[in-house]
Amino acid sequence: YMLQSDQLFNWRTVYKNAVLGLEVQHMMNEENICRVEKMLMEYGLYEFKNHYPNQLSGGMKQRAALIRTLAVCPDLLLLDEPFSALDYQSRIAVSDDIFRKIRKEKKTVIMVSHDINEAISASDRVIVLTRRPAEIKSVYEINLNTDSDSLIEKRKAPEFTHYFNMIWGDLDIHV
């Protein structure tokens, strides 16, 4: 589970935060530790593994939180607006990076997002909910004509605007 903020413990290093789930679930073994160290390398955090969260950028913190989440090998990832604390440019770059990694890990993701662009580019399916009490209002199977895995490139697909307009029309937005 990844929340809106990284929820890293400030008194623990990047490495200690990354292995927290393994510690709690008594899964600290050589194989899991090696996997965490490999992810630290792949996600560009290995040289920062002994740094504390206050020494990292927002994107680095989110990647550390993702490693912590993936370390316990979940079949399903729940993401609750995981990039909302980042500025717009960082949000796009970090979400693009993280979703490439999640696809590589072949994980199923349920993501809460209020960002229509993010929802379309990151998803195979978008479910629009009503206001409280939330019920399913509509479901969109997202099929973008692009060979790229990049969320940035997916936004350039010819169908992207069509999906955006359909989803926007389903939202109860009053200005």
CYANA upper distance limits for C-alpha pairs under 8 A (distance plus 0.5 A):
  1 TYR  CA     69 THR  CA      6.76
  1 TYR  CA     77 LEU  CA      6.27
  1 TYR  CA     78 LEU  CA      5.18
  1 TYR  CA     79 LEU  CA      6.34
  1 TYR  CA     80 ASP  CA      8.28
  2 MET  CA      6 ASP  CA      7.59
  2 MET  CA     65 ALA  CA      7.44
  2 MET  CA     66 LEU  CA      7.49
  2 MET  CA     69 THR  CA      7.49
  2 MET  CA     77 LEU  CA      8.23
  2 MET  CA     78 LEU  CA      6.81
  2 MET  CA     79 LEU  CA      5.30
  2 MET  CA     80 ASP  CA      6.67
  2 MET  CA     82 PRO  CA      6.49
  3 LEU  CA      7 GLN  CA      7.81
  3 LEU  CA     79 LEU  CA      6.65
  3 LEU  CA     80 ASP  CA      5.41
  3 LEU  CA     81 GLU  CA      7.04
  3 LEU  CA     82 PRO  CA      5.86
  4 GLN  CA     80 ASP  CA      6.20
  4 GLN  CA     81 GLU  CA      5.45
  4 GLN  CA     82 PRO  CA      4.90
  4 GLN  CA     83 PHE  CA      6.93
  4 GLN  CA     84 SER  CA      6.51
  4 GLN  CA     85 ALA  CA      7.01
  5 SER  CA     62 GLN  CA      8.33
  5 SER  CA     82 PRO  CA      7.07
  5 SER  CA     83 PHE  CA      8.25
  5 SER  CA     84 SER  CA      8.28
  5 SER  CA     85 ALA  CA      6.72
  6 ASP  CA     61 LYS  CA      6.60
  6 ASP  CA     62 GLN  CA      5.99
  6 ASP  CA     64 ALA  CA      8.50
  6 ASP  CA     65 ALA  CA      6.09
  6 ASP  CA     82 PRO  CA      8.15
  7 GLN  CA     65 ALA  CA      7.89
  8 LEU  CA     12 ARG  CA      8.34
  8 LEU  CA     17 ASN  CA      6.74
  8 LEU  CA     53 PRO  CA      7.32
  8 LEU  CA     61 LYS  CA      8.01
  8 LEU  CA     65 ALA  CA      7.30
  9 PHE  CA     17 ASN  CA      7.13
  9 PHE  CA     53 PRO  CA      7.95
 10 ASN  CA     52 TYR  CA      6.77
 10 ASN  CA     53 PRO  CA      6.09
 10 ASN  CA     54 ASN  CA      7.35
 11 TRP  CA     52 TYR  CA      7.45
 12 ARG  CA     16 LYS  CA      5.96
 12 ARG  CA     17 ASN  CA      6.33
 12 ARG  CA     52 TYR  CA      6.80
 12 ARG  CA     53 PRO  CA      8.33
 13 THR  CA     17 ASN  CA      6.56
 13 THR  CA     49 LYS  CA      6.99
 13 THR  CA     50 ASN  CA      5.75
 13 THR  CA     51 HIS  CA      5.79
 13 THR  CA     52 TYR  CA      5.01
 13 THR  CA     53 PRO  CA      7.41
 14 VAL  CA     18 ALA  CA      6.55
 14 VAL  CA     48 PHE  CA      7.42
 14 VAL  CA     49 LYS  CA      5.31
 14 VAL  CA     50 ASN  CA      6.56
 14 VAL  CA     51 HIS  CA      6.41
 14 VAL  CA     52 TYR  CA      6.41
 14 VAL  CA     53 PRO  CA      7.17
 14 VAL  CA     64 ALA  CA      7.01
 15 TYR  CA     19 VAL  CA      6.86
 15 TYR  CA     49 LYS  CA      5.32
 15 TYR  CA     50 ASN  CA      6.90
 16 LYS  CA     20 LEU  CA      6.64
 17 ASN  CA     64 ALA  CA      7.99
 17 ASN  CA     65 ALA  CA      8.23
 17 ASN  CA     68 ARG  CA      7.09
 18 ALA  CA     36 VAL  CA      7.57
 18 ALA  CA     64 ALA  CA      6.72
 18 ALA  CA     65 ALA  CA      7.43
 18 ALA  CA     67 ILE  CA      6.27
 18 ALA  CA     68 ARG  CA      4.59
 18 ALA  CA     69 THR  CA      8.39
 18 ALA  CA     71 ALA  CA      7.69
 19 VAL  CA     23 GLU  CA      6.76
 19 VAL  CA     28 MET  CA      8.30
 19 VAL  CA     33 ILE  CA      8.06
 19 VAL  CA     36 VAL  CA      7.71
 19 VAL  CA     68 ARG  CA      6.58
 19 VAL  CA     71 ALA  CA      7.39
 20 LEU  CA     24 VAL  CA      6.71
 20 LEU  CA     68 ARG  CA      7.29
 21 GLY  CA     25 GLN  CA      6.55
 21 GLY  CA     68 ARG  CA      6.95
 21 GLY  CA     69 THR  CA      7.87
 21 GLY  CA     71 ALA  CA      7.61
 21 GLY  CA     72 VAL  CA      6.81
 22 LEU  CA     26 HIS  CA      6.35
 22 LEU  CA     27 MET  CA      5.14
 22 LEU  CA     28 MET  CA      5.84
 22 LEU  CA     32 ASN  CA      8.29
 22 LEU  CA     71 ALA  CA      7.34
 22 LEU  CA     72 VAL  CA      6.49
 23 GLU  CA     27 MET  CA      6.64
 23 GLU  CA     28 MET  CA      6.31
 27 MET  CA     32 ASN  CA      7.74
 27 MET  CA     72 VAL  CA      8.19
 28 MET  CA     32 ASN  CA      6.89
 28 MET  CA     33 ILE  CA      7.11
 29 ASN  CA     33 ILE  CA      6.60
 30 GLU  CA     34 CYS  CA      6.54
 31 GLU  CA     35 ARG  CA      6.77
 32 ASN  CA     36 VAL  CA      6.77
 32 ASN  CA     71 ALA  CA      7.48
 32 ASN  CA     72 VAL  CA      8.43
 33 ILE  CA     37 GLU  CA      6.76
 34 CYS  CA     38 LYS  CA      6.58
 35 ARG  CA     39 MET  CA      6.69
 35 ARG  CA     71 ALA  CA      7.76
 36 VAL  CA     40 LEU  CA      6.63
 36 VAL  CA     67 ILE  CA      7.42
 36 VAL  CA     71 ALA  CA      6.53
 37 GLU  CA     41 MET  CA      6.87
 37 GLU  CA     46 TYR  CA      7.55
 38 LYS  CA     42 GLU  CA      6.68
 39 MET  CA     43 TYR  CA      6.30
 39 MET  CA     67 ILE  CA      7.07
 40 LEU  CA     44 GLY  CA      6.64
 40 LEU  CA     45 LEU  CA      5.32
 40 LEU  CA     46 TYR  CA      5.13
 40 LEU  CA     49 LYS  CA      7.93
 40 LEU  CA     64 ALA  CA      8.34
 40 LEU  CA     67 ILE  CA      7.83
 41 MET  CA     45 LEU  CA      6.40
 41 MET  CA     46 TYR  CA      5.25
 41 MET  CA     47 GLU  CA      8.43
 43 TYR  CA     63 ARG  CA      7.23
 45 LEU  CA     49 LYS  CA      6.63
 45 LEU  CA     60 MET  CA      7.76
 45 LEU  CA     64 ALA  CA      8.05
 51 HIS  CA     55 GLN  CA      6.82
 51 HIS  CA     56 LEU  CA      8.18
 52 TYR  CA     56 LEU  CA      7.68
 53 PRO  CA     61 LYS  CA      7.03
 56 LEU  CA     60 MET  CA      6.32
 56 LEU  CA     61 LYS  CA      6.72
 57 SER  CA     61 LYS  CA      6.82
 58 GLY  CA     62 GLN  CA      6.83
 58 GLY  CA     85 ALA  CA      8.32
 58 GLY  CA     86 LEU  CA      6.80
 59 GLY  CA     63 ARG  CA      6.78
 59 GLY  CA     86 LEU  CA      7.80
 59 GLY  CA     90 SER  CA      7.12
 59 GLY  CA     91 ARG  CA      8.27
 59 GLY  CA     94 VAL  CA      6.35
 60 MET  CA     64 ALA  CA      6.68
 61 LYS  CA     65 ALA  CA      6.68
 62 GLN  CA     66 LEU  CA      6.68
 62 GLN  CA     82 PRO  CA      8.10
 62 GLN  CA     83 PHE  CA      8.16
 62 GLN  CA     94 VAL  CA      8.46
 63 ARG  CA     67 ILE  CA      6.74
 63 ARG  CA     94 VAL  CA      8.49
 63 ARG  CA     98 ILE  CA      7.65
 64 ALA  CA     68 ARG  CA      6.79
 65 ALA  CA     69 THR  CA      6.72
 66 LEU  CA     70 LEU  CA      6.57
 66 LEU  CA     98 ILE  CA      8.37
 67 ILE  CA     71 ALA  CA      6.28
 68 ARG  CA     72 VAL  CA      8.01
 69 THR  CA     73 CYS  CA      8.30
 69 THR  CA     74 PRO  CA      8.14
 69 THR  CA     77 LEU  CA      8.36
 70 LEU  CA     74 PRO  CA      6.89
 74 PRO  CA    107 LYS  CA      8.45
 75 ASP  CA    107 LYS  CA      6.65
 75 ASP  CA    108 THR  CA      7.10
 76 LEU  CA    107 LYS  CA      6.76
 76 LEU  CA    108 THR  CA      5.50
 76 LEU  CA    109 VAL  CA      6.30
 76 LEU  CA    110 ILE  CA      8.06
 77 LEU  CA    107 LYS  CA      7.52
 77 LEU  CA    108 THR  CA      6.69
 77 LEU  CA    109 VAL  CA      5.19
 77 LEU  CA    110 ILE  CA      6.76
 78 LEU  CA    109 VAL  CA      6.41
 78 LEU  CA    110 ILE  CA      5.48
 78 LEU  CA    111 MET  CA      6.40
 79 LEU  CA    109 VAL  CA      7.66
 79 LEU  CA    110 ILE  CA      6.67
 79 LEU  CA    111 MET  CA      5.00
 79 LEU  CA    112 VAL  CA      6.69
 80 ASP  CA    111 MET  CA      6.29
 80 ASP  CA    112 VAL  CA      5.29
 80 ASP  CA    113 SER  CA      7.46
 81 GLU  CA    111 MET  CA      7.41
 81 GLU  CA    112 VAL  CA      5.93
 81 GLU  CA    113 SER  CA      5.62
 81 GLU  CA    114 HIS  CA      8.11
 83 PHE  CA     91 ARG  CA      6.07
 83 PHE  CA     94 VAL  CA      8.21
 83 PHE  CA     95 SER  CA      7.32
 84 SER  CA     91 ARG  CA      7.74
 86 LEU  CA     90 SER  CA      6.41
 86 LEU  CA     91 ARG  CA      5.73
 87 ASP  CA     91 ARG  CA      6.33
 88 TYR  CA     92 ILE  CA      6.84
 89 GLN  CA     93 ALA  CA      6.80
 90 SER  CA     94 VAL  CA      6.23
 91 ARG  CA     95 SER  CA      6.32
 92 ILE  CA     96 ASP  CA      6.50
 92 ILE  CA    151 LEU  CA      8.43
 92 ILE  CA    152 ILE  CA      7.86
 93 ALA  CA     97 ASP  CA      6.70
 94 VAL  CA     98 ILE  CA      6.46
 95 SER  CA     99 PHE  CA      6.40
 95 SER  CA    151 LEU  CA      8.24
 96 ASP  CA    100 ARG  CA      6.78
 96 ASP  CA    150 SER  CA      6.50
 96 ASP  CA    151 LEU  CA      5.70
 96 ASP  CA    152 ILE  CA      7.35
 97 ASP  CA    101 LYS  CA      6.97
 98 ILE  CA    102 ILE  CA      6.66
 99 PHE  CA    103 ARG  CA      6.56
 99 PHE  CA    122 ALA  CA      7.50
 99 PHE  CA    151 LEU  CA      8.41
100 ARG  CA    104 LYS  CA      6.71
100 ARG  CA    149 ASP  CA      7.13
100 ARG  CA    150 SER  CA      7.57
101 LYS  CA    105 GLU  CA      6.75
102 ILE  CA    106 LYS  CA      6.71
102 ILE  CA    107 LYS  CA      6.36
103 ARG  CA    107 LYS  CA      6.81
113 SER  CA    118 GLU  CA      7.89
113 SER  CA    119 ALA  CA      6.87
114 HIS  CA    119 ALA  CA      8.37
115 ASP  CA    119 ALA  CA      6.69
116 ILE  CA    120 ILE  CA      6.66
116 ILE  CA    164 PHE  CA      7.07
116 ILE  CA    167 ILE  CA      7.97
116 ILE  CA    168 TRP  CA      8.16
117 ASN  CA    121 SER  CA      6.63
117 ASN  CA    155 ARG  CA      7.84
117 ASN  CA    164 PHE  CA      7.54
118 GLU  CA    122 ALA  CA      6.36
118 GLU  CA    151 LEU  CA      8.32
119 ALA  CA    123 SER  CA      6.31
119 ALA  CA    126 VAL  CA      7.07
120 ILE  CA    124 ASP  CA      8.27
120 ILE  CA    125 ARG  CA      8.37
120 ILE  CA    126 VAL  CA      7.33
120 ILE  CA    142 ILE  CA      7.31
120 ILE  CA    160 PHE  CA      7.87
120 ILE  CA    163 TYR  CA      7.79
120 ILE  CA    164 PHE  CA      7.93
121 SER  CA    151 LEU  CA      5.65
121 SER  CA    152 ILE  CA      8.11
121 SER  CA    154 LYS  CA      6.07
121 SER  CA    155 ARG  CA      6.59
122 ALA  CA    151 LEU  CA      6.68
123 SER  CA    142 ILE  CA      7.24
124 ASP  CA    141 GLU  CA      6.52
124 ASP  CA    142 ILE  CA      5.43
124 ASP  CA    143 ASN  CA      7.50
125 ARG  CA    139 VAL  CA      7.51
125 ARG  CA    140 TYR  CA      6.02
125 ARG  CA    141 GLU  CA      5.00
125 ARG  CA    142 ILE  CA      5.83
126 VAL  CA    139 VAL  CA      6.29
126 VAL  CA    140 TYR  CA      5.60
126 VAL  CA    141 GLU  CA      7.10
126 VAL  CA    142 ILE  CA      7.61
127 ILE  CA    136 ILE  CA      7.31
127 ILE  CA    137 LYS  CA      8.03
127 ILE  CA    138 SER  CA      6.39
127 ILE  CA    139 VAL  CA      5.01
127 ILE  CA    140 TYR  CA      6.89
128 VAL  CA    136 ILE  CA      6.61
128 VAL  CA    137 LYS  CA      6.01
128 VAL  CA    138 SER  CA      5.74
128 VAL  CA    139 VAL  CA      6.82
128 VAL  CA    167 ILE  CA      7.82
128 VAL  CA    170 ASP  CA      7.83
128 VAL  CA    171 LEU  CA      8.08
129 LEU  CA    134 ALA  CA      6.19
129 LEU  CA    135 GLU  CA      5.88
129 LEU  CA    136 ILE  CA      5.11
129 LEU  CA    137 LYS  CA      5.62
129 LEU  CA    138 SER  CA      7.63
130 THR  CA    134 ALA  CA      5.48
130 THR  CA    135 GLU  CA      5.84
130 THR  CA    136 ILE  CA      6.85
130 THR  CA    137 LYS  CA      6.22
130 THR  CA    171 LEU  CA      8.24
130 THR  CA    172 ASP  CA      8.32
131 ARG  CA    135 GLU  CA      8.10
131 ARG  CA    172 ASP  CA      8.43
137 LYS  CA    170 ASP  CA      8.11
138 SER  CA    170 ASP  CA      8.04
140 TYR  CA    163 TYR  CA      8.49
142 ILE  CA    163 TYR  CA      8.22
143 ASN  CA    159 GLU  CA      8.48
144 LEU  CA    154 LYS  CA      7.36
144 LEU  CA    157 ALA  CA      6.49
144 LEU  CA    158 PRO  CA      8.10
144 LEU  CA    159 GLU  CA      6.60
144 LEU  CA    160 PHE  CA      7.37
145 ASN  CA    157 ALA  CA      6.42
145 ASN  CA    158 PRO  CA      7.68
145 ASN  CA    159 GLU  CA      7.83
146 THR  CA    153 GLU  CA      8.23
146 THR  CA    154 LYS  CA      6.92
146 THR  CA    157 ALA  CA      6.70
148 SER  CA    153 GLU  CA      6.90
148 SER  CA    154 LYS  CA      7.36
149 ASP  CA    153 GLU  CA      8.08
149 ASP  CA    154 LYS  CA      7.85
150 SER  CA    154 LYS  CA      6.67
151 LEU  CA    155 ARG  CA      7.01
152 ILE  CA    156 LYS  CA      7.85
153 GLU  CA    157 ALA  CA      7.69
154 LYS  CA    160 PHE  CA      8.05
155 ARG  CA    160 PHE  CA      6.46
156 LYS  CA    160 PHE  CA      7.40
159 GLU  CA    163 TYR  CA      6.94
160 PHE  CA    164 PHE  CA      6.71
161 THR  CA    165 ASN  CA      6.59
162 HIS  CA    166 MET  CA      6.72
163 TYR  CA    167 ILE  CA      6.61
164 PHE  CA    168 TRP  CA      6.42
165 ASN  CA    169 GLY  CA      6.54
166 MET  CA    170 ASP  CA      7.08
167 ILE  CA    171 LEU  CA      7.15
